[in-house]
Amino acid sequence: MLDHWVDQADGLRRLLSKTPPQIVTLCSAISEPGRPWALLNLAAALREAGVGVLIVDAAVGQDGGLLAEHREGYELQDVLHAQCTLAEAIHNGPEDIPVICAHSGVEGLVTALTENQTLLGQLQLFSEGIEILLVNTVPDATGAQCSDELLSQEMVITVRPERASVAETYRLIQSLCERSSQREFRLLVSGKPSIREAQKLHRALSQALDRALDVQLTLLGIMPSDRYLREAASEGRTVVIRNPNTVSASSFRRMADSLIRCRAVESQRLGISPVLTSKTPKSRAFSSLRG
């Protein structure tokens, strides 16, 4: 089953490598302790399909951040200011997933990707091409900490099937829409819901947002929460690699497949010819995680 999924993804990933990096931002209206591990497992699933991934941690030292504290060394802002190379600023995460600290510098990321050919060139050369940037950020309920530059990119918002979480998620999307023309978001449901509960939550929230704000809300998937995921996290590993044949691992692969298909459609729209990509090699040592 795993080999079949990778084979299916192979044809899609051939379209990816010459398209400008896709930026996918994960955030939540209220604290979501499990989001860092969801992010890491999603990255592992993308890399398993051969997609070059870099995690940009813009929540350093906060609940929901990958890095427990700001470390000595380079970060994203230093790369943007040409004070170091991308490789010098990257840390090594679980399963060799590359992570860059973005305590500052996120604001200029999108602009740099469109105007700074040096950075774009580094992304293309590093590990034979970074195709998807997964940005981890922690905005408050008004979206105040979410960079305006990221609002025009793809956003995934995690929500729990609880009244407070749903209400704050609605407020967050409303605030983001007031600051940007962005009208498409993806929803990642956490908190151990059943498929039916997740679909019901998505349908209710989607209908309310569509009526009031003309927002399109797509259900990306359900954040798994079982013993395999917890055991993998306790060992500093991803369930996608440690327990590849579990329901949890399959859930993250479905989410990754959704992002791959979205990027493949964009590549076709731009008329970009197919080029093969390869997996990401090892980088530098990684710091501790928060979760």
Phi and psi in degrees as a GROMACS rama.xvg file:
@    title "Ramachandran Plot"
@    xaxis  label "Phi"
@    yaxis  label "Psi"
@TYPE xy
-64.1004  -45.8353  LEU-2
-61.5759  -38.2923  ASP-3
-63.2275  -41.0713  HIS-4
-64.4262  -42.8271  TRP-5
-64.199  -39.6287  VAL-6
-61.2597  -40.9925  ASP-7
-64.0893  -39.3493  GLN-8
-72.8353  -24.2304  ALA-9
-59.4502  -43.2701  ASP-10
-64.9667  -34.462  GLY-11
-72.9364  -40.3353  LEU-12
-69.6828  -14.4486  ARG-13
-65.4374  -19.6377  ARG-14
-89.0744  -5.49204  LEU-15
-88.8805  -37.9244  LEU-16
-68.2815  -21.4156  SER-17
-98.3018  -2.04029  LYS-18
-78.8625  140.718  THR-19
-52.1617  144.638  PRO-20
-52.6249  134.706  PRO-21
-82.2083  131.761  GLN-22
-105.866  120.026  ILE-23
-118.84  115.948  VAL-24
-100.534  127.515  THR-25
-105.308  129.124  LEU-26
-150.619  176.299  CYS-27
-153.027  154.821  SER-28
-76.606  -31.2937  ALA-29
-125.761  167.63  ILE-30
-56.3525  130.384  SER-31
-129.608  88.704  GLU-32
-57.7892  -28.82  PRO-33
-82.7777  -5.92064  GLY-34
-63.2182  -39.9698  ARG-35
-56.1879  -40.2012  PRO-36
-74.6989  -30.5983  TRP-37
-63.7138  -41.068  ALA-38
-62.5894  -45.7119  LEU-39
-65.4499  -40.6197  LEU-40
-69.4013  -35.2514  ASN-41
-64.7509  -41.8251  LEU-42
-62.4762  -41.2603  ALA-43
-63.197  -39.413  ALA-44
-67.8177  -38.5025  ALA-45
-64.8312  -44.143  LEU-46
-66.8502  -33.1354  ARG-47
-60.9139  -30.5394  GLU-48
-86.4622  2.11594  ALA-49
89.4476  13.3368  GLY-50
-91.5704  130.471  VAL-51
-72.6176  123.636  GLY-52
-127.341  140.995  VAL-53
-132.88  127.696  LEU-54
-90.772  129.112  ILE-55
-106.992  107.517  VAL-56
-90.0905  102.006  ASP-57
-101.194  19.8691  ALA-58
-127.274  35.9692  ALA-59
-59.6451  130.495  VAL-60
77.1884  5.50797  GLY-61
-113.156  160.838  GLN-62
-61.1563  127.189  ASP-63
96.3807  -2.21213  GLY-64
-87.6902  151.487  GLY-65
-75.9829  -41.9652  LEU-66
-88.4178  125.35  LEU-67
-64.8509  -29.7863  ALA-68
-156.217  160.109  GLU-69
-70.1143  123.184  HIS-70
-94.2534  161.583  ARG-71
-67.0821  147.031  GLU-72
120.67  -170.554  GLY-73
-82.9989  158.616  TYR-74
-140.133  -174.659  GLU-75
-57.1478  -43.0555  LEU-76
-59.0596  -36.5238  GLN-77
-65.7097  -36.0165  ASP-78
-66.973  -43.9983  VAL-79
-63.9169  -30.8448  LEU-80
-92.5677  10.4643  HIS-81
60.6876  29.9401  ALA-82
-89.1118  -10.6691  GLN-83
-160.259  169.107  CYS-84
-87.374  165.099  THR-85
-59.8431  -43.9618  LEU-86
-60.0352  -34.8791  ALA-87
-70.7803  -21.6826  GLU-88
-98.636  -2.57774  ALA-89
-93.124  137.854  ILE-90
-103.073  163.798  HIS-91
-105.275  121.398  ASN-92
-97.4253  -177.023  GLY-93
-53.4346  142.085  PRO-94
58.3157  27.8325  GLU-95
63.9318  28.4669  ASP-96
-78.0371  123.908  ILE-97
-74.1522  135.341  PRO-98
-132.283  136.776  VAL-99
-120.922  133.786  ILE-100
-71.4352  133.094  CYS-101
-131.464  46.2412  ALA-102
-55.2102  -31.3415  HIS-103
-142.838  158.641  SER-104
108.079  -14.3101  GLY-105
-61.9528  -34.241  VAL-106
-57.4694  -31.5958  GLU-107
-98.4486  5.15686  GLY-108
-64.4944  -49.9438  LEU-109
-65.1124  -44.2158  VAL-110
-60.7389  -41.5822  THR-111
-63.5023  -36.1158  ALA-112
-69.5088  -25.3647  LEU-113
-95.214  -22.9825  THR-114
-116.958  -27.6601  GLU-115
-95.8598  97.0077  ASN-116
-68.1226  -24.025  GLN-117
-65.5603  -47.135  THR-118
-64.672  -45.0759  LEU-119
-60.0782  -40.2884  LEU-120
-63.9755  -39.3852  GLY-121
-64.3162  -40.4921  GLN-122
-63.7002  -37.3003  LEU-123
-72.7868  -32.171  GLN-124
-84.2416  -36.0744  LEU-125
-63.6164  121.973  PHE-126
54.7107  31.1937  SER-127
61.3264  30.317  GLU-128
119.028  114.475  GLY-129
-91.3454  118.277  ILE-130
-103.824  -28.7796  GLU-131
-131.827  127.407  ILE-132
-101.945  117.861  LEU-133
-97.1549  111.148  LEU-134
-97.7933  124.081  VAL-135
-100.885  117.996  ASN-136
-139.302  161.538  THR-137
-129.772  79.8182  VAL-138
-76.5437  156.108  PRO-139
-82.2747  -174.706  ASP-140
-65.3325  -14.7838  ALA-141
-100.282  0.413475  THR-142
75.6677  16.0314  GLY-143
-62.1823  -30.1156  ALA-144
-95.6644  7.81213  GLN-145
-94.403  116.622  CYS-146
-57.83  134.873  SER-147
-58.2224  -33.545  ASP-148
-63.7785  -26.6687  GLU-149
-83.353  -14.8991  LEU-150
-68.1211  -23.943  LEU-151
-85.0131  -3.43398  SER-152
-97.867  -175.391  GLN-153
-78.874  133.378  GLU-154
-123.313  132.45  MET-155
-115.05  123.905  VAL-156
-113.916  124.91  ILE-157
-87.4644  141.998  THR-158
-145.844  145.768  VAL-159
-103.756  151.698  ARG-160
-76.3407  56.5035  PRO-161
-130.532  147.781  GLU-162
-55.2031  -45.8892  ARG-163
-64.3489  -43.1512  ALA-164
-65.6  -43.2607  SER-165
-63.8002  -43.6519  VAL-166
-64.178  -43.5687  ALA-167
-69.4203  -32.6397  GLU-168
-65.3554  -40.9696  THR-169
-60.689  -45.3812  TYR-170
-62.7645  -40.5971  ARG-171
-62.2983  -48.5097  LEU-172
-64.5365  -38.2904  ILE-173
-60.2671  -44.6561  GLN-174
-64.8884  -42.0737  SER-175
-63.7061  -38.7804  LEU-176
-66.96  -31.7736  CYS-177
-69.6412  -25.3485  GLU-178
-94.9905  -13.7527  ARG-179
-149.019  162.354  SER-180
-83.2689  -0.368546  SER-181
-57.5052  128.046  GLN-182
-132.448  14.6493  ARG-183
-128.973  127.022  GLU-184
-136.349  157.165  PHE-185
-111.396  146.106  ARG-186
-114.612  131.457  LEU-187
-118.099  112.875  LEU-188
-91.0491  126.778  VAL-189
-116.538  -174.875  SER-190
87.6832  26.3497  GLY-191
59.6413  42.3313  LYS-192
-80.4447  157.736  PRO-193
-77.9319  168.535  SER-194
-60.4348  -41.4084  ILE-195
-63.9662  -42.0594  ARG-196
-63.8436  -41.5606  GLU-197
-64.4976  -42.835  ALA-198
-65.6262  -38.4258  GLN-199
-65.3286  -44.4573  LYS-200
-60.3947  -47.1303  LEU-201
-61.2727  -43.3984  HIS-202
-63.1528  -45.4149  ARG-203
-65.1678  -45.9482  ALA-204
-68.2955  -39.0438  LEU-205
-63.1149  -44.1829  SER-206
-64.5257  -42.1429  GLN-207
-64.3764  -42.6577  ALA-208
-69.9604  -36.2118  LEU-209
-66.0489  -42.8267  ASP-210
-66.4847  -44.1369  ARG-211
-86.2252  -35.1322  ALA-212
-127.632  0.675344  LEU-213
56.2594  47.985  ASP-214
-104.917  136.813  VAL-215
-98.6613  122.381  GLN-216
-119.44  116.221  LEU-217
-103.894  138.113  THR-218
-83.562  108.385  LEU-219
-72.5365  -40.1113  LEU-220
163.766  -171.129  GLY-221
-113.254  127.959  ILE-222
-73.3945  113.03  MET-223
-68.0284  155.881  PRO-224
-150.895  89.1465  SER-225
-135.724  -178.942  ASP-226
-66.4106  -29.6887  ARG-227
-66.0449  -42.2623  TYR-228
-65.2821  -43.5387  LEU-229
-65.7593  -41.7919  ARG-230
-64.7672  -41.3316  GLU-231
-63.1128  -44.5213  ALA-232
-63.2665  -38.1993  ALA-233
-65.3058  -23.6755  SER-234
-95.8827  3.52787  GLU-235
71.6777  31.486  GLY-236
-126.01  169.738  ARG-237
-100.375  145.448  THR-238
-69.3617  -24.7894  VAL-239
-60.9102  -36.5428  VAL-240
-92.7638  -43.1583  ILE-241
-70.2162  -43.3631  ARG-242
-128.856  71.5165  ASN-243
-65.6424  -20.3865  PRO-244
-100.951  15.6583  ASN-245
-90.6616  165.354  THR-246
-61.8261  -37.7405  VAL-247
-59.9739  -47.6743  SER-248
-62.6924  -41.7823  ALA-249
-62.9363  -35.3797  SER-250
-62.5978  -44.318  SER-251
-69.0114  -32.9212  PHE-252
-66.6689  -37.1249  ARG-253
-64.4134  -40.5325  ARG-254
-63.6758  -44.4277  MET-255
-61.1913  -42.1608  ALA-256
-60.6271  -37.5782  ASP-257
-62.7964  -43.4532  SER-258
-67.448  -38.3975  LEU-259
-62.8646  -44.2056  ILE-260
-64.302  -39.0333  ARG-261
-62.1703  -43.1118  CYS-262
-69.4622  -35.3065  ARG-263
-64.8256  -39.5704  ALA-264
-62.3767  -41.1641  VAL-265
-63.9801  -39.7892  GLU-266
-62.4013  -43.5711  SER-267
-65.0416  -37.7329  GLN-268
-62.7169  -36.2471  ARG-269
-82.9108  -4.16488  LEU-270
70.0208  34.6933  GLY-271
-89.8823  133.864  ILE-272
-73.9732  151.124  SER-273
-66.1835  137.423  PRO-274
-141.343  136.201  VAL-275
-71.8525  149.677  LEU-276
-119.848  171.455  THR-277
-136.821  173.611  SER-278
-80.6414  162.912  LYS-279
-86.2485  127.879  THR-280
-81.0217  -174.362  PRO-281
-72.2895  155.827  LYS-282
-130.839  -145.854  SER-283
-87.1187  178.025  ARG-284
-67.0306  147.103  ALA-285
-108.642  150.049  PHE-286
-88.0366  -177.73  SER-287
-71.9569  161.506  SER-288
-107.512  154.964  LEU-289
-111.191  148.783  ARG-290
